[in-house]
Amino acid sequence: METLKRHIAIIQTLLREQPVGIIRIAQVTKLPEHKIRYSLRLLEKQGLIIPSREGAILTPEFVEQRENLAEDAKSIASELESIYQTIKLTLQKK
């Protein structure tokens, strides 16, 4: 979850200020540079960002699909709630 939160913070920063370098992302997010570097590598491998001379930028594909990402997150949250309810019922004292 920590990594996912970090990715979201980085994407939020890019949506506001792209292109953005590691140092600026660290200033905005208050995250350590080495963690930002790691996240940027992962986000690039996933095709969400691309490096540029001025800093990281979001891919056009990400920008086009960002509405779908919100729906995907909503679906995941619903599944997690269902799992939580199942665990809660399973662990209740009888």
N, CA, C and O atoms as a printed pandas DataFrame, in Angstrom:
     atom_number atom_name residue_name chain_id  residue_number  x_coord  y_coord  z_coord
0              1         N          MET        A               1    0.818   -1.194    0.000
1              2        CA          MET        A               1    0.000    0.000    0.000
2              3         C          MET        A               1    0.866    1.264    0.000
3              4         O          MET        A               1    0.528    2.264   -0.634
4              5         N          GLU        A               2    1.989    1.199    0.723
5              6        CA          GLU        A               2    2.873    2.367    0.771
6              7         C          GLU        A               2    3.374    2.728   -0.626
7              8         O          GLU        A               2    3.426    3.903   -0.991
8              9         N          THR        A               3    3.737    1.716   -1.396
9             10        CA          THR        A               3    4.233    1.961   -2.754
10            11         C          THR        A               3    3.135    2.550   -3.625
11            12         O          THR        A               3    3.385    3.479   -4.393
12            13         N          LEU        A               4    1.938    2.027   -3.514
13            14        CA          LEU        A               4    0.815    2.542   -4.293
14            15         C          LEU        A               4    0.530    3.999   -3.938
15            16         O          LEU        A               4    0.301    4.821   -4.825
16            17         N          LYS        A               5    0.544    4.319   -2.650
17            18        CA          LYS        A               5    0.335    5.706   -2.225
18            19         C          LYS        A               5    1.416    6.619   -2.795
19            20         O          LYS        A               5    1.139    7.744   -3.212
20            21         N          ARG        A               6    2.648    6.120   -2.807
21            22        CA          ARG        A               6    3.760    6.912   -3.350
22            23         C          ARG        A               6    3.558    7.141   -4.849
23            24         O          ARG        A               6    3.764    8.250   -5.341
24            25         N          HIS        A               7    3.159    6.097   -5.569
25            26        CA          HIS        A               7    2.906    6.242   -7.006
26            27         C          HIS        A               7    1.824    7.291   -7.260
27            28         O          HIS        A               7    1.948    8.121   -8.161
28            29         N          ILE        A               8    0.769    7.243   -6.460
29            30        CA          ILE        A               8   -0.327    8.200   -6.626
30            31         C          ILE        A               8    0.159    9.625   -6.358
31            32         O          ILE        A               8   -0.194   10.548   -7.092
32            33         N          ALA        A               9    0.962    9.806   -5.320
33            34        CA          ALA        A               9    1.496   11.143   -5.011
34            35         C          ALA        A               9    2.358   11.663   -6.170
35            36         O          ALA        A               9    2.309   12.847   -6.504
36            37         N          ILE        A              10    3.133   10.785   -6.767
37            38        CA          ILE        A              10    3.988   11.178   -7.894
38            39         C          ILE        A              10    3.126   11.539   -9.096
39            40         O          ILE        A              10    3.376   12.546   -9.760
40            41         N          ILE        A              11    2.120   10.729   -9.380
41            42        CA          ILE        A              11    1.230   11.016  -10.515
42            43         C          ILE        A              11    0.486   12.328  -10.291
43            44         O          ILE        A              11    0.317   13.106  -11.229
44            45         N          GLN        A              12    0.038   12.585   -9.056
45            46        CA          GLN        A              12   -0.625   13.855   -8.760
46            47         C          GLN        A              12    0.308   15.027   -9.041
47            48         O          GLN        A              12   -0.110   16.041   -9.600
48            49         N          THR        A              13    1.557   14.885   -8.655
49            50        CA          THR        A              13    2.541   15.942   -8.901
50            51         C          THR        A              13    2.738   16.145  -10.391
51            52         O          THR        A              13    2.801   17.281  -10.860
52            53         N          LEU        A              14    2.837   15.058  -11.137
53            54        CA          LEU        A              14    3.021   15.162  -12.580
54            55         C          LEU        A              14    1.804   15.796  -13.253
55            56         O          LEU        A              14    1.951   16.572  -14.198
56            57         N          LEU        A              15    0.618   15.473  -12.776
57            58        CA          LEU        A              15   -0.577   16.080  -13.358
58            59         C          LEU        A              15   -0.586   17.595  -13.179
59            60         O          LEU        A              15   -1.118   18.318  -14.022
60            61         N          ARG        A              16   -0.003   18.074  -12.093
61            62        CA          ARG        A              16    0.035   19.522  -11.814
62            63         C          ARG        A              16    1.225   20.227  -12.452
63            64         O          ARG        A              16    1.096   21.369  -12.893
64            65         N          GLU        A              17    2.384   19.568  -12.508
65            66        CA          GLU        A              17    3.614   20.302  -12.811
66            67         C          GLU        A              17    4.506   19.684  -13.887
67            68         O          GLU        A              17    5.658   20.098  -14.008
68            69         N          GLN        A              18    4.047   18.742  -14.653
69            70        CA          GLN        A              18    4.975   18.075  -15.562
70            71         C          GLN        A              18    5.532   19.010  -16.627
71            72         O          GLN        A              18    4.845   19.945  -17.039
72            73         N          PRO        A              19    6.742   18.784  -17.076
73            74        CA          PRO        A              19    7.698   17.764  -16.642
74            75         C          PRO        A              19    8.308   18.126  -15.284
75            76         O          PRO        A              19    8.513   19.296  -14.959
76            77         N          VAL        A              20    8.587   17.085  -14.513
77            78        CA          VAL        A              20    9.113   17.284  -13.167
78            79         C          VAL        A              20   10.253   16.308  -12.916
79            80         O          VAL        A              20   10.168   15.132  -13.268
80            81         N          GLY        A              21   11.326   16.813  -12.299
81            82        CA          GLY        A              21   12.462   15.977  -11.948
82            83         C          GLY        A              21   12.326   15.401  -10.547
83            84         O          GLY        A              21   11.419   15.758   -9.795
84            85         N          ILE        A              22   13.225   14.523  -10.221
85            86        CA          ILE        A              22   13.205   13.816   -8.935
86            87         C          ILE        A              22   13.280   14.779   -7.753
87            88         O          ILE        A              22   12.540   14.626   -6.781
88            89         N          ILE        A              23   14.159   15.756   -7.829
89            90        CA          ILE        A              23   14.324   16.685   -6.706
90            91         C          ILE        A              23   13.034   17.459   -6.451
91            92         O          ILE        A              23   12.621   17.608   -5.301
92            93         N          ARG        A              24   12.401   17.946   -7.498
93            94        CA          ARG        A              24   11.144   18.700   -7.331
94            95         C          ARG        A              24   10.033   17.799   -6.790
95            96         O          ARG        A              24    9.256   18.223   -5.935
96            97         N          ILE        A              25    9.952   16.566   -7.279
97            98        CA          ILE        A              25    8.942   15.632   -6.769
98            99         C          ILE        A              25    9.171   15.398   -5.280
99           100         O          ILE        A              25    8.217   15.339   -4.504
100          101         N          ALA        A              26   10.429   15.266   -4.884
101          102        CA          ALA        A              26   10.757   15.062   -3.464
102          103         C          ALA        A              26   10.316   16.269   -2.630
103          104         O          ALA        A              26    9.794   16.106   -1.527
104          105         N          GLN        A              27   10.522   17.462   -3.151
105          106        CA          GLN        A              27   10.116   18.667   -2.429
106          107         C          GLN        A              27    8.598   18.730   -2.259
107          108         O          GLN        A              27    8.097   19.066   -1.186
108          109         N          VAL        A              28    7.888   18.407   -3.311
109          110        CA          VAL        A              28    6.425   18.499   -3.295
110          111         C          VAL        A              28    5.805   17.408   -2.429
111          112         O          VAL        A              28    4.893   17.671   -1.646
112          113         N          THR        A              29    6.306   16.184   -2.576
113          114        CA          THR        A              29    5.687   15.041   -1.896
114          115         C          THR        A              29    6.265   14.759   -0.517
115          116         O          THR        A              29    5.676   14.014    0.267
116          117         N          LYS        A              30    7.420   15.354   -0.220
117          118        CA          LYS        A              30    8.127   15.092    1.047
118          119         C          LYS        A              30    8.579   13.632    1.156
119          120         O          LYS        A              30    8.701   13.094    2.257
120          121         N          LEU        A              31    8.822   13.007    0.019
121          122        CA          LEU        A              31    9.313   11.624   -0.026
122          123         C          LEU        A              31   10.795   11.618   -0.336
123          124         O          LEU        A              31   11.289   12.532   -0.996
124          125         N          PRO        A              32   11.529   10.589    0.134
125          126        CA          PRO        A              32   12.959   10.511   -0.160
126          127         C          PRO        A              32   13.220   10.272   -1.653
127          128         O          PRO        A              32   12.469    9.565   -2.325
128          129         N          GLU        A              33   14.282   10.868   -2.143
129          130        CA          GLU        A              33   14.613   10.764   -3.568
130          131         C          GLU        A              33   14.796    9.319   -4.031
131          132         O          GLU        A              33   14.393    8.979   -5.143
132          133         N          HIS        A              34   15.401    8.456   -3.193
133          134        CA          HIS        A              34   15.637    7.086   -3.634
134          135         C          HIS        A              34   14.305    6.343   -3.842
135          136         O          HIS        A              34   14.214    5.482   -4.716
136          137         N          LYS        A              35   13.288    6.664   -3.060
137          138        CA          LYS        A              35   11.981    6.027   -3.245
138          139         C          LYS        A              35   11.286    6.569   -4.488
139          140         O          LYS        A              35   10.598    5.833   -5.195
140          141         N          ILE        A              36   11.468    7.842   -4.745
141          142        CA          ILE        A              36   10.898    8.436   -5.960
142          143         C          ILE        A              36   11.545    7.829   -7.189
143          144         O          ILE        A              36   10.861    7.500   -8.158
144          145         N          ARG        A              37   12.861    7.679   -7.152
145          146        CA          ARG        A              37   13.590    7.079   -8.268
146          147         C          ARG        A              37   13.055    5.672   -8.564
147          148         O          ARG        A              37   12.829    5.312   -9.719
148          149         N          TYR        A              38   12.859    4.888   -7.504
149          150        CA          TYR        A              38   12.329    3.529   -7.653
150          151         C          TYR        A              38   10.926    3.562   -8.262
151          152         O          TYR        A              38   10.626    2.812   -9.191
152          153         N          SER        A              39   10.078    4.431   -7.735
153          154        CA          SER        A              39    8.712    4.529   -8.250
154          155         C          SER        A              39    8.695    4.971   -9.708
155          156         O          SER        A              39    7.915    4.452  -10.506
156          157         N          LEU        A              40    9.541    5.916  -10.051
157          158        CA          LEU        A              40    9.592    6.375  -11.443
158          159         C          LEU        A              40    9.990    5.237  -12.383
159          160         O          LEU        A              40    9.452    5.122  -13.484
160          161         N          ARG        A              41   10.930    4.400  -11.950
161          162        CA          ARG        A              41   11.307    3.244  -12.767
162          163         C          ARG        A              41   10.110    2.318  -12.978
163          164         O          ARG        A              41    9.852    1.869  -14.094
164          165         N          LEU        A              42    9.384    2.038  -11.899
165          166        CA          LEU        A              42    8.214    1.159  -12.003
166          167         C          LEU        A              42    7.124    1.777  -12.878
167          168         O          LEU        A              42    6.534    1.097  -13.717
168          169         N          LEU        A              43    6.867    3.051  -12.681
169          170        CA          LEU        A              43    5.837    3.719  -13.482
170          171         C          LEU        A              43    6.220    3.758  -14.960
171          172         O          LEU        A              43    5.356    3.668  -15.832
172          173         N          GLU        A              44    7.513    3.891  -15.236
173          174        CA          GLU        A              44    7.966    3.864  -16.626
174          175         C          GLU        A              44    7.790    2.472  -17.222
175          176         O          GLU        A              44    7.335    2.341  -18.358
176          177         N          LYS        A              45    8.144    1.427  -16.468
177          178        CA          LYS        A              45    7.964    0.053  -16.955
178          179         C          LYS        A              45    6.502   -0.259  -17.236
179          180         O          LYS        A              45    6.186   -1.033  -18.140
180          181         N          GLN        A              46    5.604    0.351  -16.449
181          182        CA          GLN        A              46    4.168    0.130  -16.632
182          183         C          GLN        A              46    3.588    0.993  -17.751
183          184         O          GLN        A              46    2.404    0.885  -18.071
184          185         N          GLY        A              47    4.418    1.844  -18.341
185          186        CA          GLY        A              47    3.967    2.671  -19.450
186          187         C          GLY        A              47    3.153    3.878  -19.036
187          188         O          GLY        A              47    2.414    4.436  -19.848
188          189         N          LEU        A              48    3.279    4.292  -17.777
189          190        CA          LEU        A              48    2.506    5.439  -17.294
190          191         C          LEU        A              48    3.247    6.758  -17.450
191          192         O          LEU        A              48    2.628    7.812  -17.600
192          193         N          ILE        A              49    4.582    6.696  -17.414
193          194        CA          ILE        A              49    5.397    7.906  -17.578
194          195         C          ILE        A              49    6.514    7.636  -18.565
195          196         O          ILE        A              49    6.853    6.491  -18.864
196          197         N          ILE        A              50    7.070    8.718  -19.055
197          198        CA          ILE        A              50    8.275    8.629  -19.890
198          199         C          ILE        A              50    9.244    9.713  -19.424
199          200         O          ILE        A              50    8.826   10.788  -18.993
200          201         N          PRO        A              51   10.535    9.421  -19.514
201          202        CA          PRO        A              51   11.510   10.438  -19.130
202          203         C          PRO        A              51   11.666   11.463  -20.255
203          204         O          PRO        A              51   11.508   11.144  -21.433
204          205         N          SER        A              52   11.971   12.670  -19.872
205          206        CA          SER        A              52   12.311   13.705  -20.849
206          207         C          SER        A              52   13.522   14.459  -20.296
207          208         O          SER        A              52   13.916   14.260  -19.147
208          209         N          ARG        A              53   14.084   15.296  -21.096
209          210        CA          ARG        A              53   15.260   16.063  -20.664
210          211         C          ARG        A              53   14.936   16.950  -19.458
211          212         O          ARG        A              53   15.792   17.188  -18.606
212          213         N          GLU        A              54   13.689   17.435  -19.397
213          214        CA          GLU        A              54   13.276   18.338  -18.317
214          215         C          GLU        A              54   12.745   17.596  -17.088
215          216         O          GLU        A              54   12.576   18.206  -16.032
216          217         N          GLY        A              55   12.481   16.297  -17.206
217          218        CA          GLY        A              55   11.927   15.509  -16.108
218          219         C          GLY        A              55   10.879   14.539  -16.618
219          220         O          GLY        A              55   10.653   14.425  -17.823
220          221         N          ALA        A              56   10.253   13.854  -15.706
221          222        CA          ALA        A              56    9.253   12.849  -16.071
222          223         C          ALA        A              56    7.970   13.520  -16.558
223          224         O          ALA        A              56    7.591   14.591  -16.083
224          225         N          ILE        A              57    7.306   12.862  -17.521
225          226        CA          ILE        A              57    5.997   13.301  -17.997
226          227         C          ILE        A              57    5.093   12.079  -18.120
227          228         O          ILE        A              57    5.559   10.956  -18.311
228          229         N          LEU        A              58    3.812   12.321  -18.009
229          230        CA          LEU        A              58    2.838   11.244  -18.166
230          231         C          LEU        A              58    2.705   10.910  -19.649
231          232         O          LEU        A              58    2.787   11.794  -20.502
232          233         N          THR        A              59    2.500    9.642  -19.946
233          234        CA          THR        A              59    2.328    9.242  -21.340
234          235         C          THR        A              59    0.950    9.699  -21.831
235          236         O          THR        A              59    0.018    9.829  -21.038
236          237         N          PRO        A              60    0.826    9.939  -23.131
237          238        CA          PRO        A              60   -0.492   10.291  -23.673
238          239         C          PRO        A              60   -1.534    9.198  -23.389
239          240         O          PRO        A              60   -2.710    9.494  -23.179
240          241         N          GLU        A              61   -1.094    7.949  -23.384
241          242        CA          GLU        A              61   -2.010    6.834  -23.097
242          243         C          GLU        A              61   -2.568    6.935  -21.679
243          244         O          GLU        A              61   -3.753    6.689  -21.452
244          245         N          PHE        A              62   -1.704    7.300  -20.727
245          246        CA          PHE        A              62   -2.176    7.453  -19.350
246          247         C          PHE        A              62   -3.219    8.557  -19.280
247          248         O          PHE        A              62   -4.272    8.382  -18.668
248          249         N          VAL        A              63   -2.933    9.685  -19.901
249          250        CA          VAL        A              63   -3.850   10.823  -19.853
250          251         C          VAL        A              63   -5.200   10.432  -20.453
251          252         O          VAL        A              63   -6.246   10.800  -19.918
252          253         N          GLU        A              64   -5.181    9.686  -21.562
253          254        CA          GLU        A              64   -6.425    9.254  -22.199
254          255         C          GLU        A              64   -7.208    8.269  -21.335
255          256         O          GLU        A              64   -8.439    8.274  -21.346
256          257         N          GLN        A              65   -6.498    7.427  -20.589
257          258        CA          GLN        A              65   -7.137    6.360  -19.822
258          259         C          GLN        A              65   -7.386    6.703  -18.353
259          260         O          GLN        A              65   -7.847    5.842  -17.604
260          261         N          ARG        A              66   -7.102    7.909  -17.926
261          262        CA          ARG        A              66   -7.177    8.199  -16.496
262          263         C          ARG        A              66   -8.578    8.064  -15.928
263          264         O          ARG        A              66   -8.722    7.741  -14.749
264          265         N          GLU        A              67   -9.617    8.299  -16.722
265          266        CA          GLU        A              67  -10.989    8.088  -16.240
266          267         C          GLU        A              67  -11.229    6.601  -15.963
267          268         O          GLU        A              67  -11.883    6.250  -14.982
268          269         N          ASN        A              68  -10.707    5.742  -16.814
269          270        CA          ASN        A              68  -10.852    4.300  -16.617
270          271         C          ASN        A              68  -10.118    3.840  -15.365
271          272         O          ASN        A              68  -10.561    2.908  -14.693
272          273         N          LEU        A              69   -9.004    4.482  -15.049
273          274        CA          LEU        A              69   -8.238    4.118  -13.855
274          275         C          LEU        A              69   -9.046    4.362  -12.586
275          276         O          LEU        A              69   -8.969    3.579  -11.640
276          277         N          ALA        A              70   -9.814    5.438  -12.562
277          278        CA          ALA        A              70  -10.659    5.724  -11.399
278          279         C          ALA        A              70  -11.712    4.624  -11.243
279          280         O          ALA        A              70  -11.990    4.190  -10.125
280          281         N          GLU        A              71  -12.288    4.179  -12.336
281          282        CA          GLU        A              71  -13.279    3.098  -12.276
282          283         C          GLU        A              71  -12.633    1.790  -11.826
283          284         O          GLU        A              71  -13.228    1.034  -11.058
284          285         N          ASP        A              72  -11.420    1.521  -12.302
285          286        CA          ASP        A              72  -10.690    0.325  -11.872
286          287         C          ASP        A              72  -10.425    0.373  -10.367
287          288         O          ASP        A              72  -10.580   -0.635   -9.676
288          289         N          ALA        A              73  -10.028    1.537   -9.861
289          290        CA          ALA        A              73   -9.770    1.686   -8.425
290          291         C          ALA        A              73  -11.048    1.475   -7.621
291          292         O          ALA        A              73  -11.014    0.868   -6.551
292          293         N          LYS        A              74  -12.161    1.968   -8.123
293          294        CA          LYS        A              74  -13.451    1.788   -7.447
294          295         C          LYS        A              74  -13.810    0.305   -7.379
295          296         O          LYS        A              74  -14.312   -0.170   -6.361
296          297         N          SER        A              75  -13.556   -0.411   -8.447
297          298        CA          SER        A              75  -13.831   -1.846   -8.484
298          299         C          SER        A              75  -12.951   -2.600   -7.490
299          300         O          SER        A              75  -13.425   -3.500   -6.796
300          301         N          ILE        A              76  -11.692   -2.239   -7.423
301          302        CA          ILE        A              76  -10.765   -2.869   -6.478
302          303         C          ILE        A              76  -11.203   -2.595   -5.046
303          304         O          ILE        A              76  -11.174   -3.494   -4.206
304          305         N          ALA        A              77  -11.610   -1.359   -4.763
305          306        CA          ALA        A              77  -12.072   -1.002   -3.416
306          307         C          ALA        A              77  -13.305   -1.822   -3.039
307          308         O          ALA        A              77  -13.442   -2.249   -1.893
308          309         N          SER        A              78  -14.180   -2.037   -3.982
309          310        CA          SER        A              78  -15.376   -2.839   -3.728
310          311         C          SER        A              78  -15.012   -4.288   -3.421
311          312         O          SER        A              78  -15.582   -4.899   -2.516
312          313         N          GLU        A              79  -14.069   -4.829   -4.171
313          314        CA          GLU        A              79  -13.609   -6.201   -3.920
314          315         C          GLU        A              79  -12.954   -6.319   -2.551
315          316         O          GLU        A              79  -13.168   -7.305   -1.844
316          317         N          LEU        A              80  -12.155   -5.320   -2.169
317          318        CA          LEU        A              80  -11.516   -5.331   -0.855
318          319         C          LEU        A              80  -12.555   -5.268    0.260
319          320         O          LEU        A              80  -12.403   -5.935    1.283
320          321         N          GLU        A              81  -13.589   -4.488    0.076
321          322        CA          GLU        A              81  -14.659   -4.409    1.073
322          323         C          GLU        A              81  -15.342   -5.764    1.226
323          324         O          GLU        A              81  -15.663   -6.184    2.338
324          325         N          SER        A              82  -15.558   -6.436    0.116
325          326        CA          SER        A              82  -16.169   -7.767    0.154
326          327         C          SER        A              82  -15.272   -8.762    0.899
327          328         O          SER        A              82  -15.762   -9.564    1.694
328          329         N          ILE        A              83  -13.991   -8.711    0.648
329          330        CA          ILE        A              83  -13.041   -9.581    1.345
330          331         C          ILE        A              83  -13.039   -9.270    2.834
331          332         O          ILE        A              83  -13.034  -10.181    3.661
332          333         N          TYR        A              84  -13.042   -7.989    3.178
333          334        CA          TYR        A              84  -13.072   -7.581    4.584
334          335         C          TYR        A              84  -14.322   -8.135    5.274
335          336         O          TYR        A              84  -14.235   -8.671    6.379
336          337         N          GLN        A              85  -15.469   -8.007    4.633
337          338        CA          GLN        A              85  -16.708   -8.497    5.237
338          339         C          GLN        A              85  -16.664  -10.014    5.428
339          340         O          GLN        A              85  -17.144  -10.525    6.440
340          341         N          THR        A              86  -16.097  -10.729    4.469
341          342        CA          THR        A              86  -15.967  -12.184    4.579
342          343         C          THR        A              86  -15.064  -12.550    5.753
343          344         O          THR        A              86  -15.394  -13.445    6.531
344          345         N          ILE        A              87  -13.937  -11.872    5.885
345          346        CA          ILE        A              87  -13.018  -12.134    7.000
346          347         C          ILE        A              87  -13.693  -11.817    8.326
347          348         O          ILE        A              87  -13.590  -12.588    9.280
348          349         N          LYS        A              88  -14.373  -10.701    8.385
349          350        CA          LYS        A              88  -15.052  -10.282    9.608
350          351         C          LYS        A              88  -16.073  -11.344   10.043
351          352         O          LYS        A              88  -16.128  -11.714   11.216
352          353         N          LEU        A              89  -16.868  -11.823    9.105
353          354        CA          LEU        A              89  -17.868  -12.865    9.425
354          355         C          LEU        A              89  -17.213  -14.177    9.825
355          356         O          LEU        A              89  -17.693  -14.872   10.720
356          357         N          THR        A              90  -16.118  -14.510    9.159
357          358        CA          THR        A              90  -15.421  -15.764    9.455
358          359         C          THR        A              90  -14.830  -15.749   10.853
359          360         O          THR        A              90  -14.821  -16.778   11.527
360          361         N          LEU        A              91  -14.337  -14.606   11.300
361          362        CA          LEU        A              91  -13.652  -14.518   12.583
362          363         C          LEU        A              91  -14.569  -14.168   13.748
363          364         O          LEU        A              91  -14.113  -14.120   14.891
364          365         N          GLN        A              92  -15.819  -13.929   13.493
365          366        CA          GLN        A              92  -16.748  -13.622   14.578
366          367         C          GLN        A              92  -16.892  -14.817   15.506
367          368         O          GLN        A              92  -16.908  -15.969   15.070
368          369         N          LYS        A              93  -16.996  -14.518   16.785
369          370        CA          LYS        A              93  -17.222  -15.577   17.775
370          371         C          LYS        A              93  -18.659  -16.060   17.638
371          372         O          LYS        A              93  -19.591  -15.282   17.433
372          373         N          LYS        A              94  -18.794  -17.348   17.758
373          374        CA          LYS        A              94  -20.143  -17.929   17.664
374          375         C          LYS        A              94  -20.620  -18.394   18.998
375          376         O          LYS        A              94  -21.733  -18.909   19.110
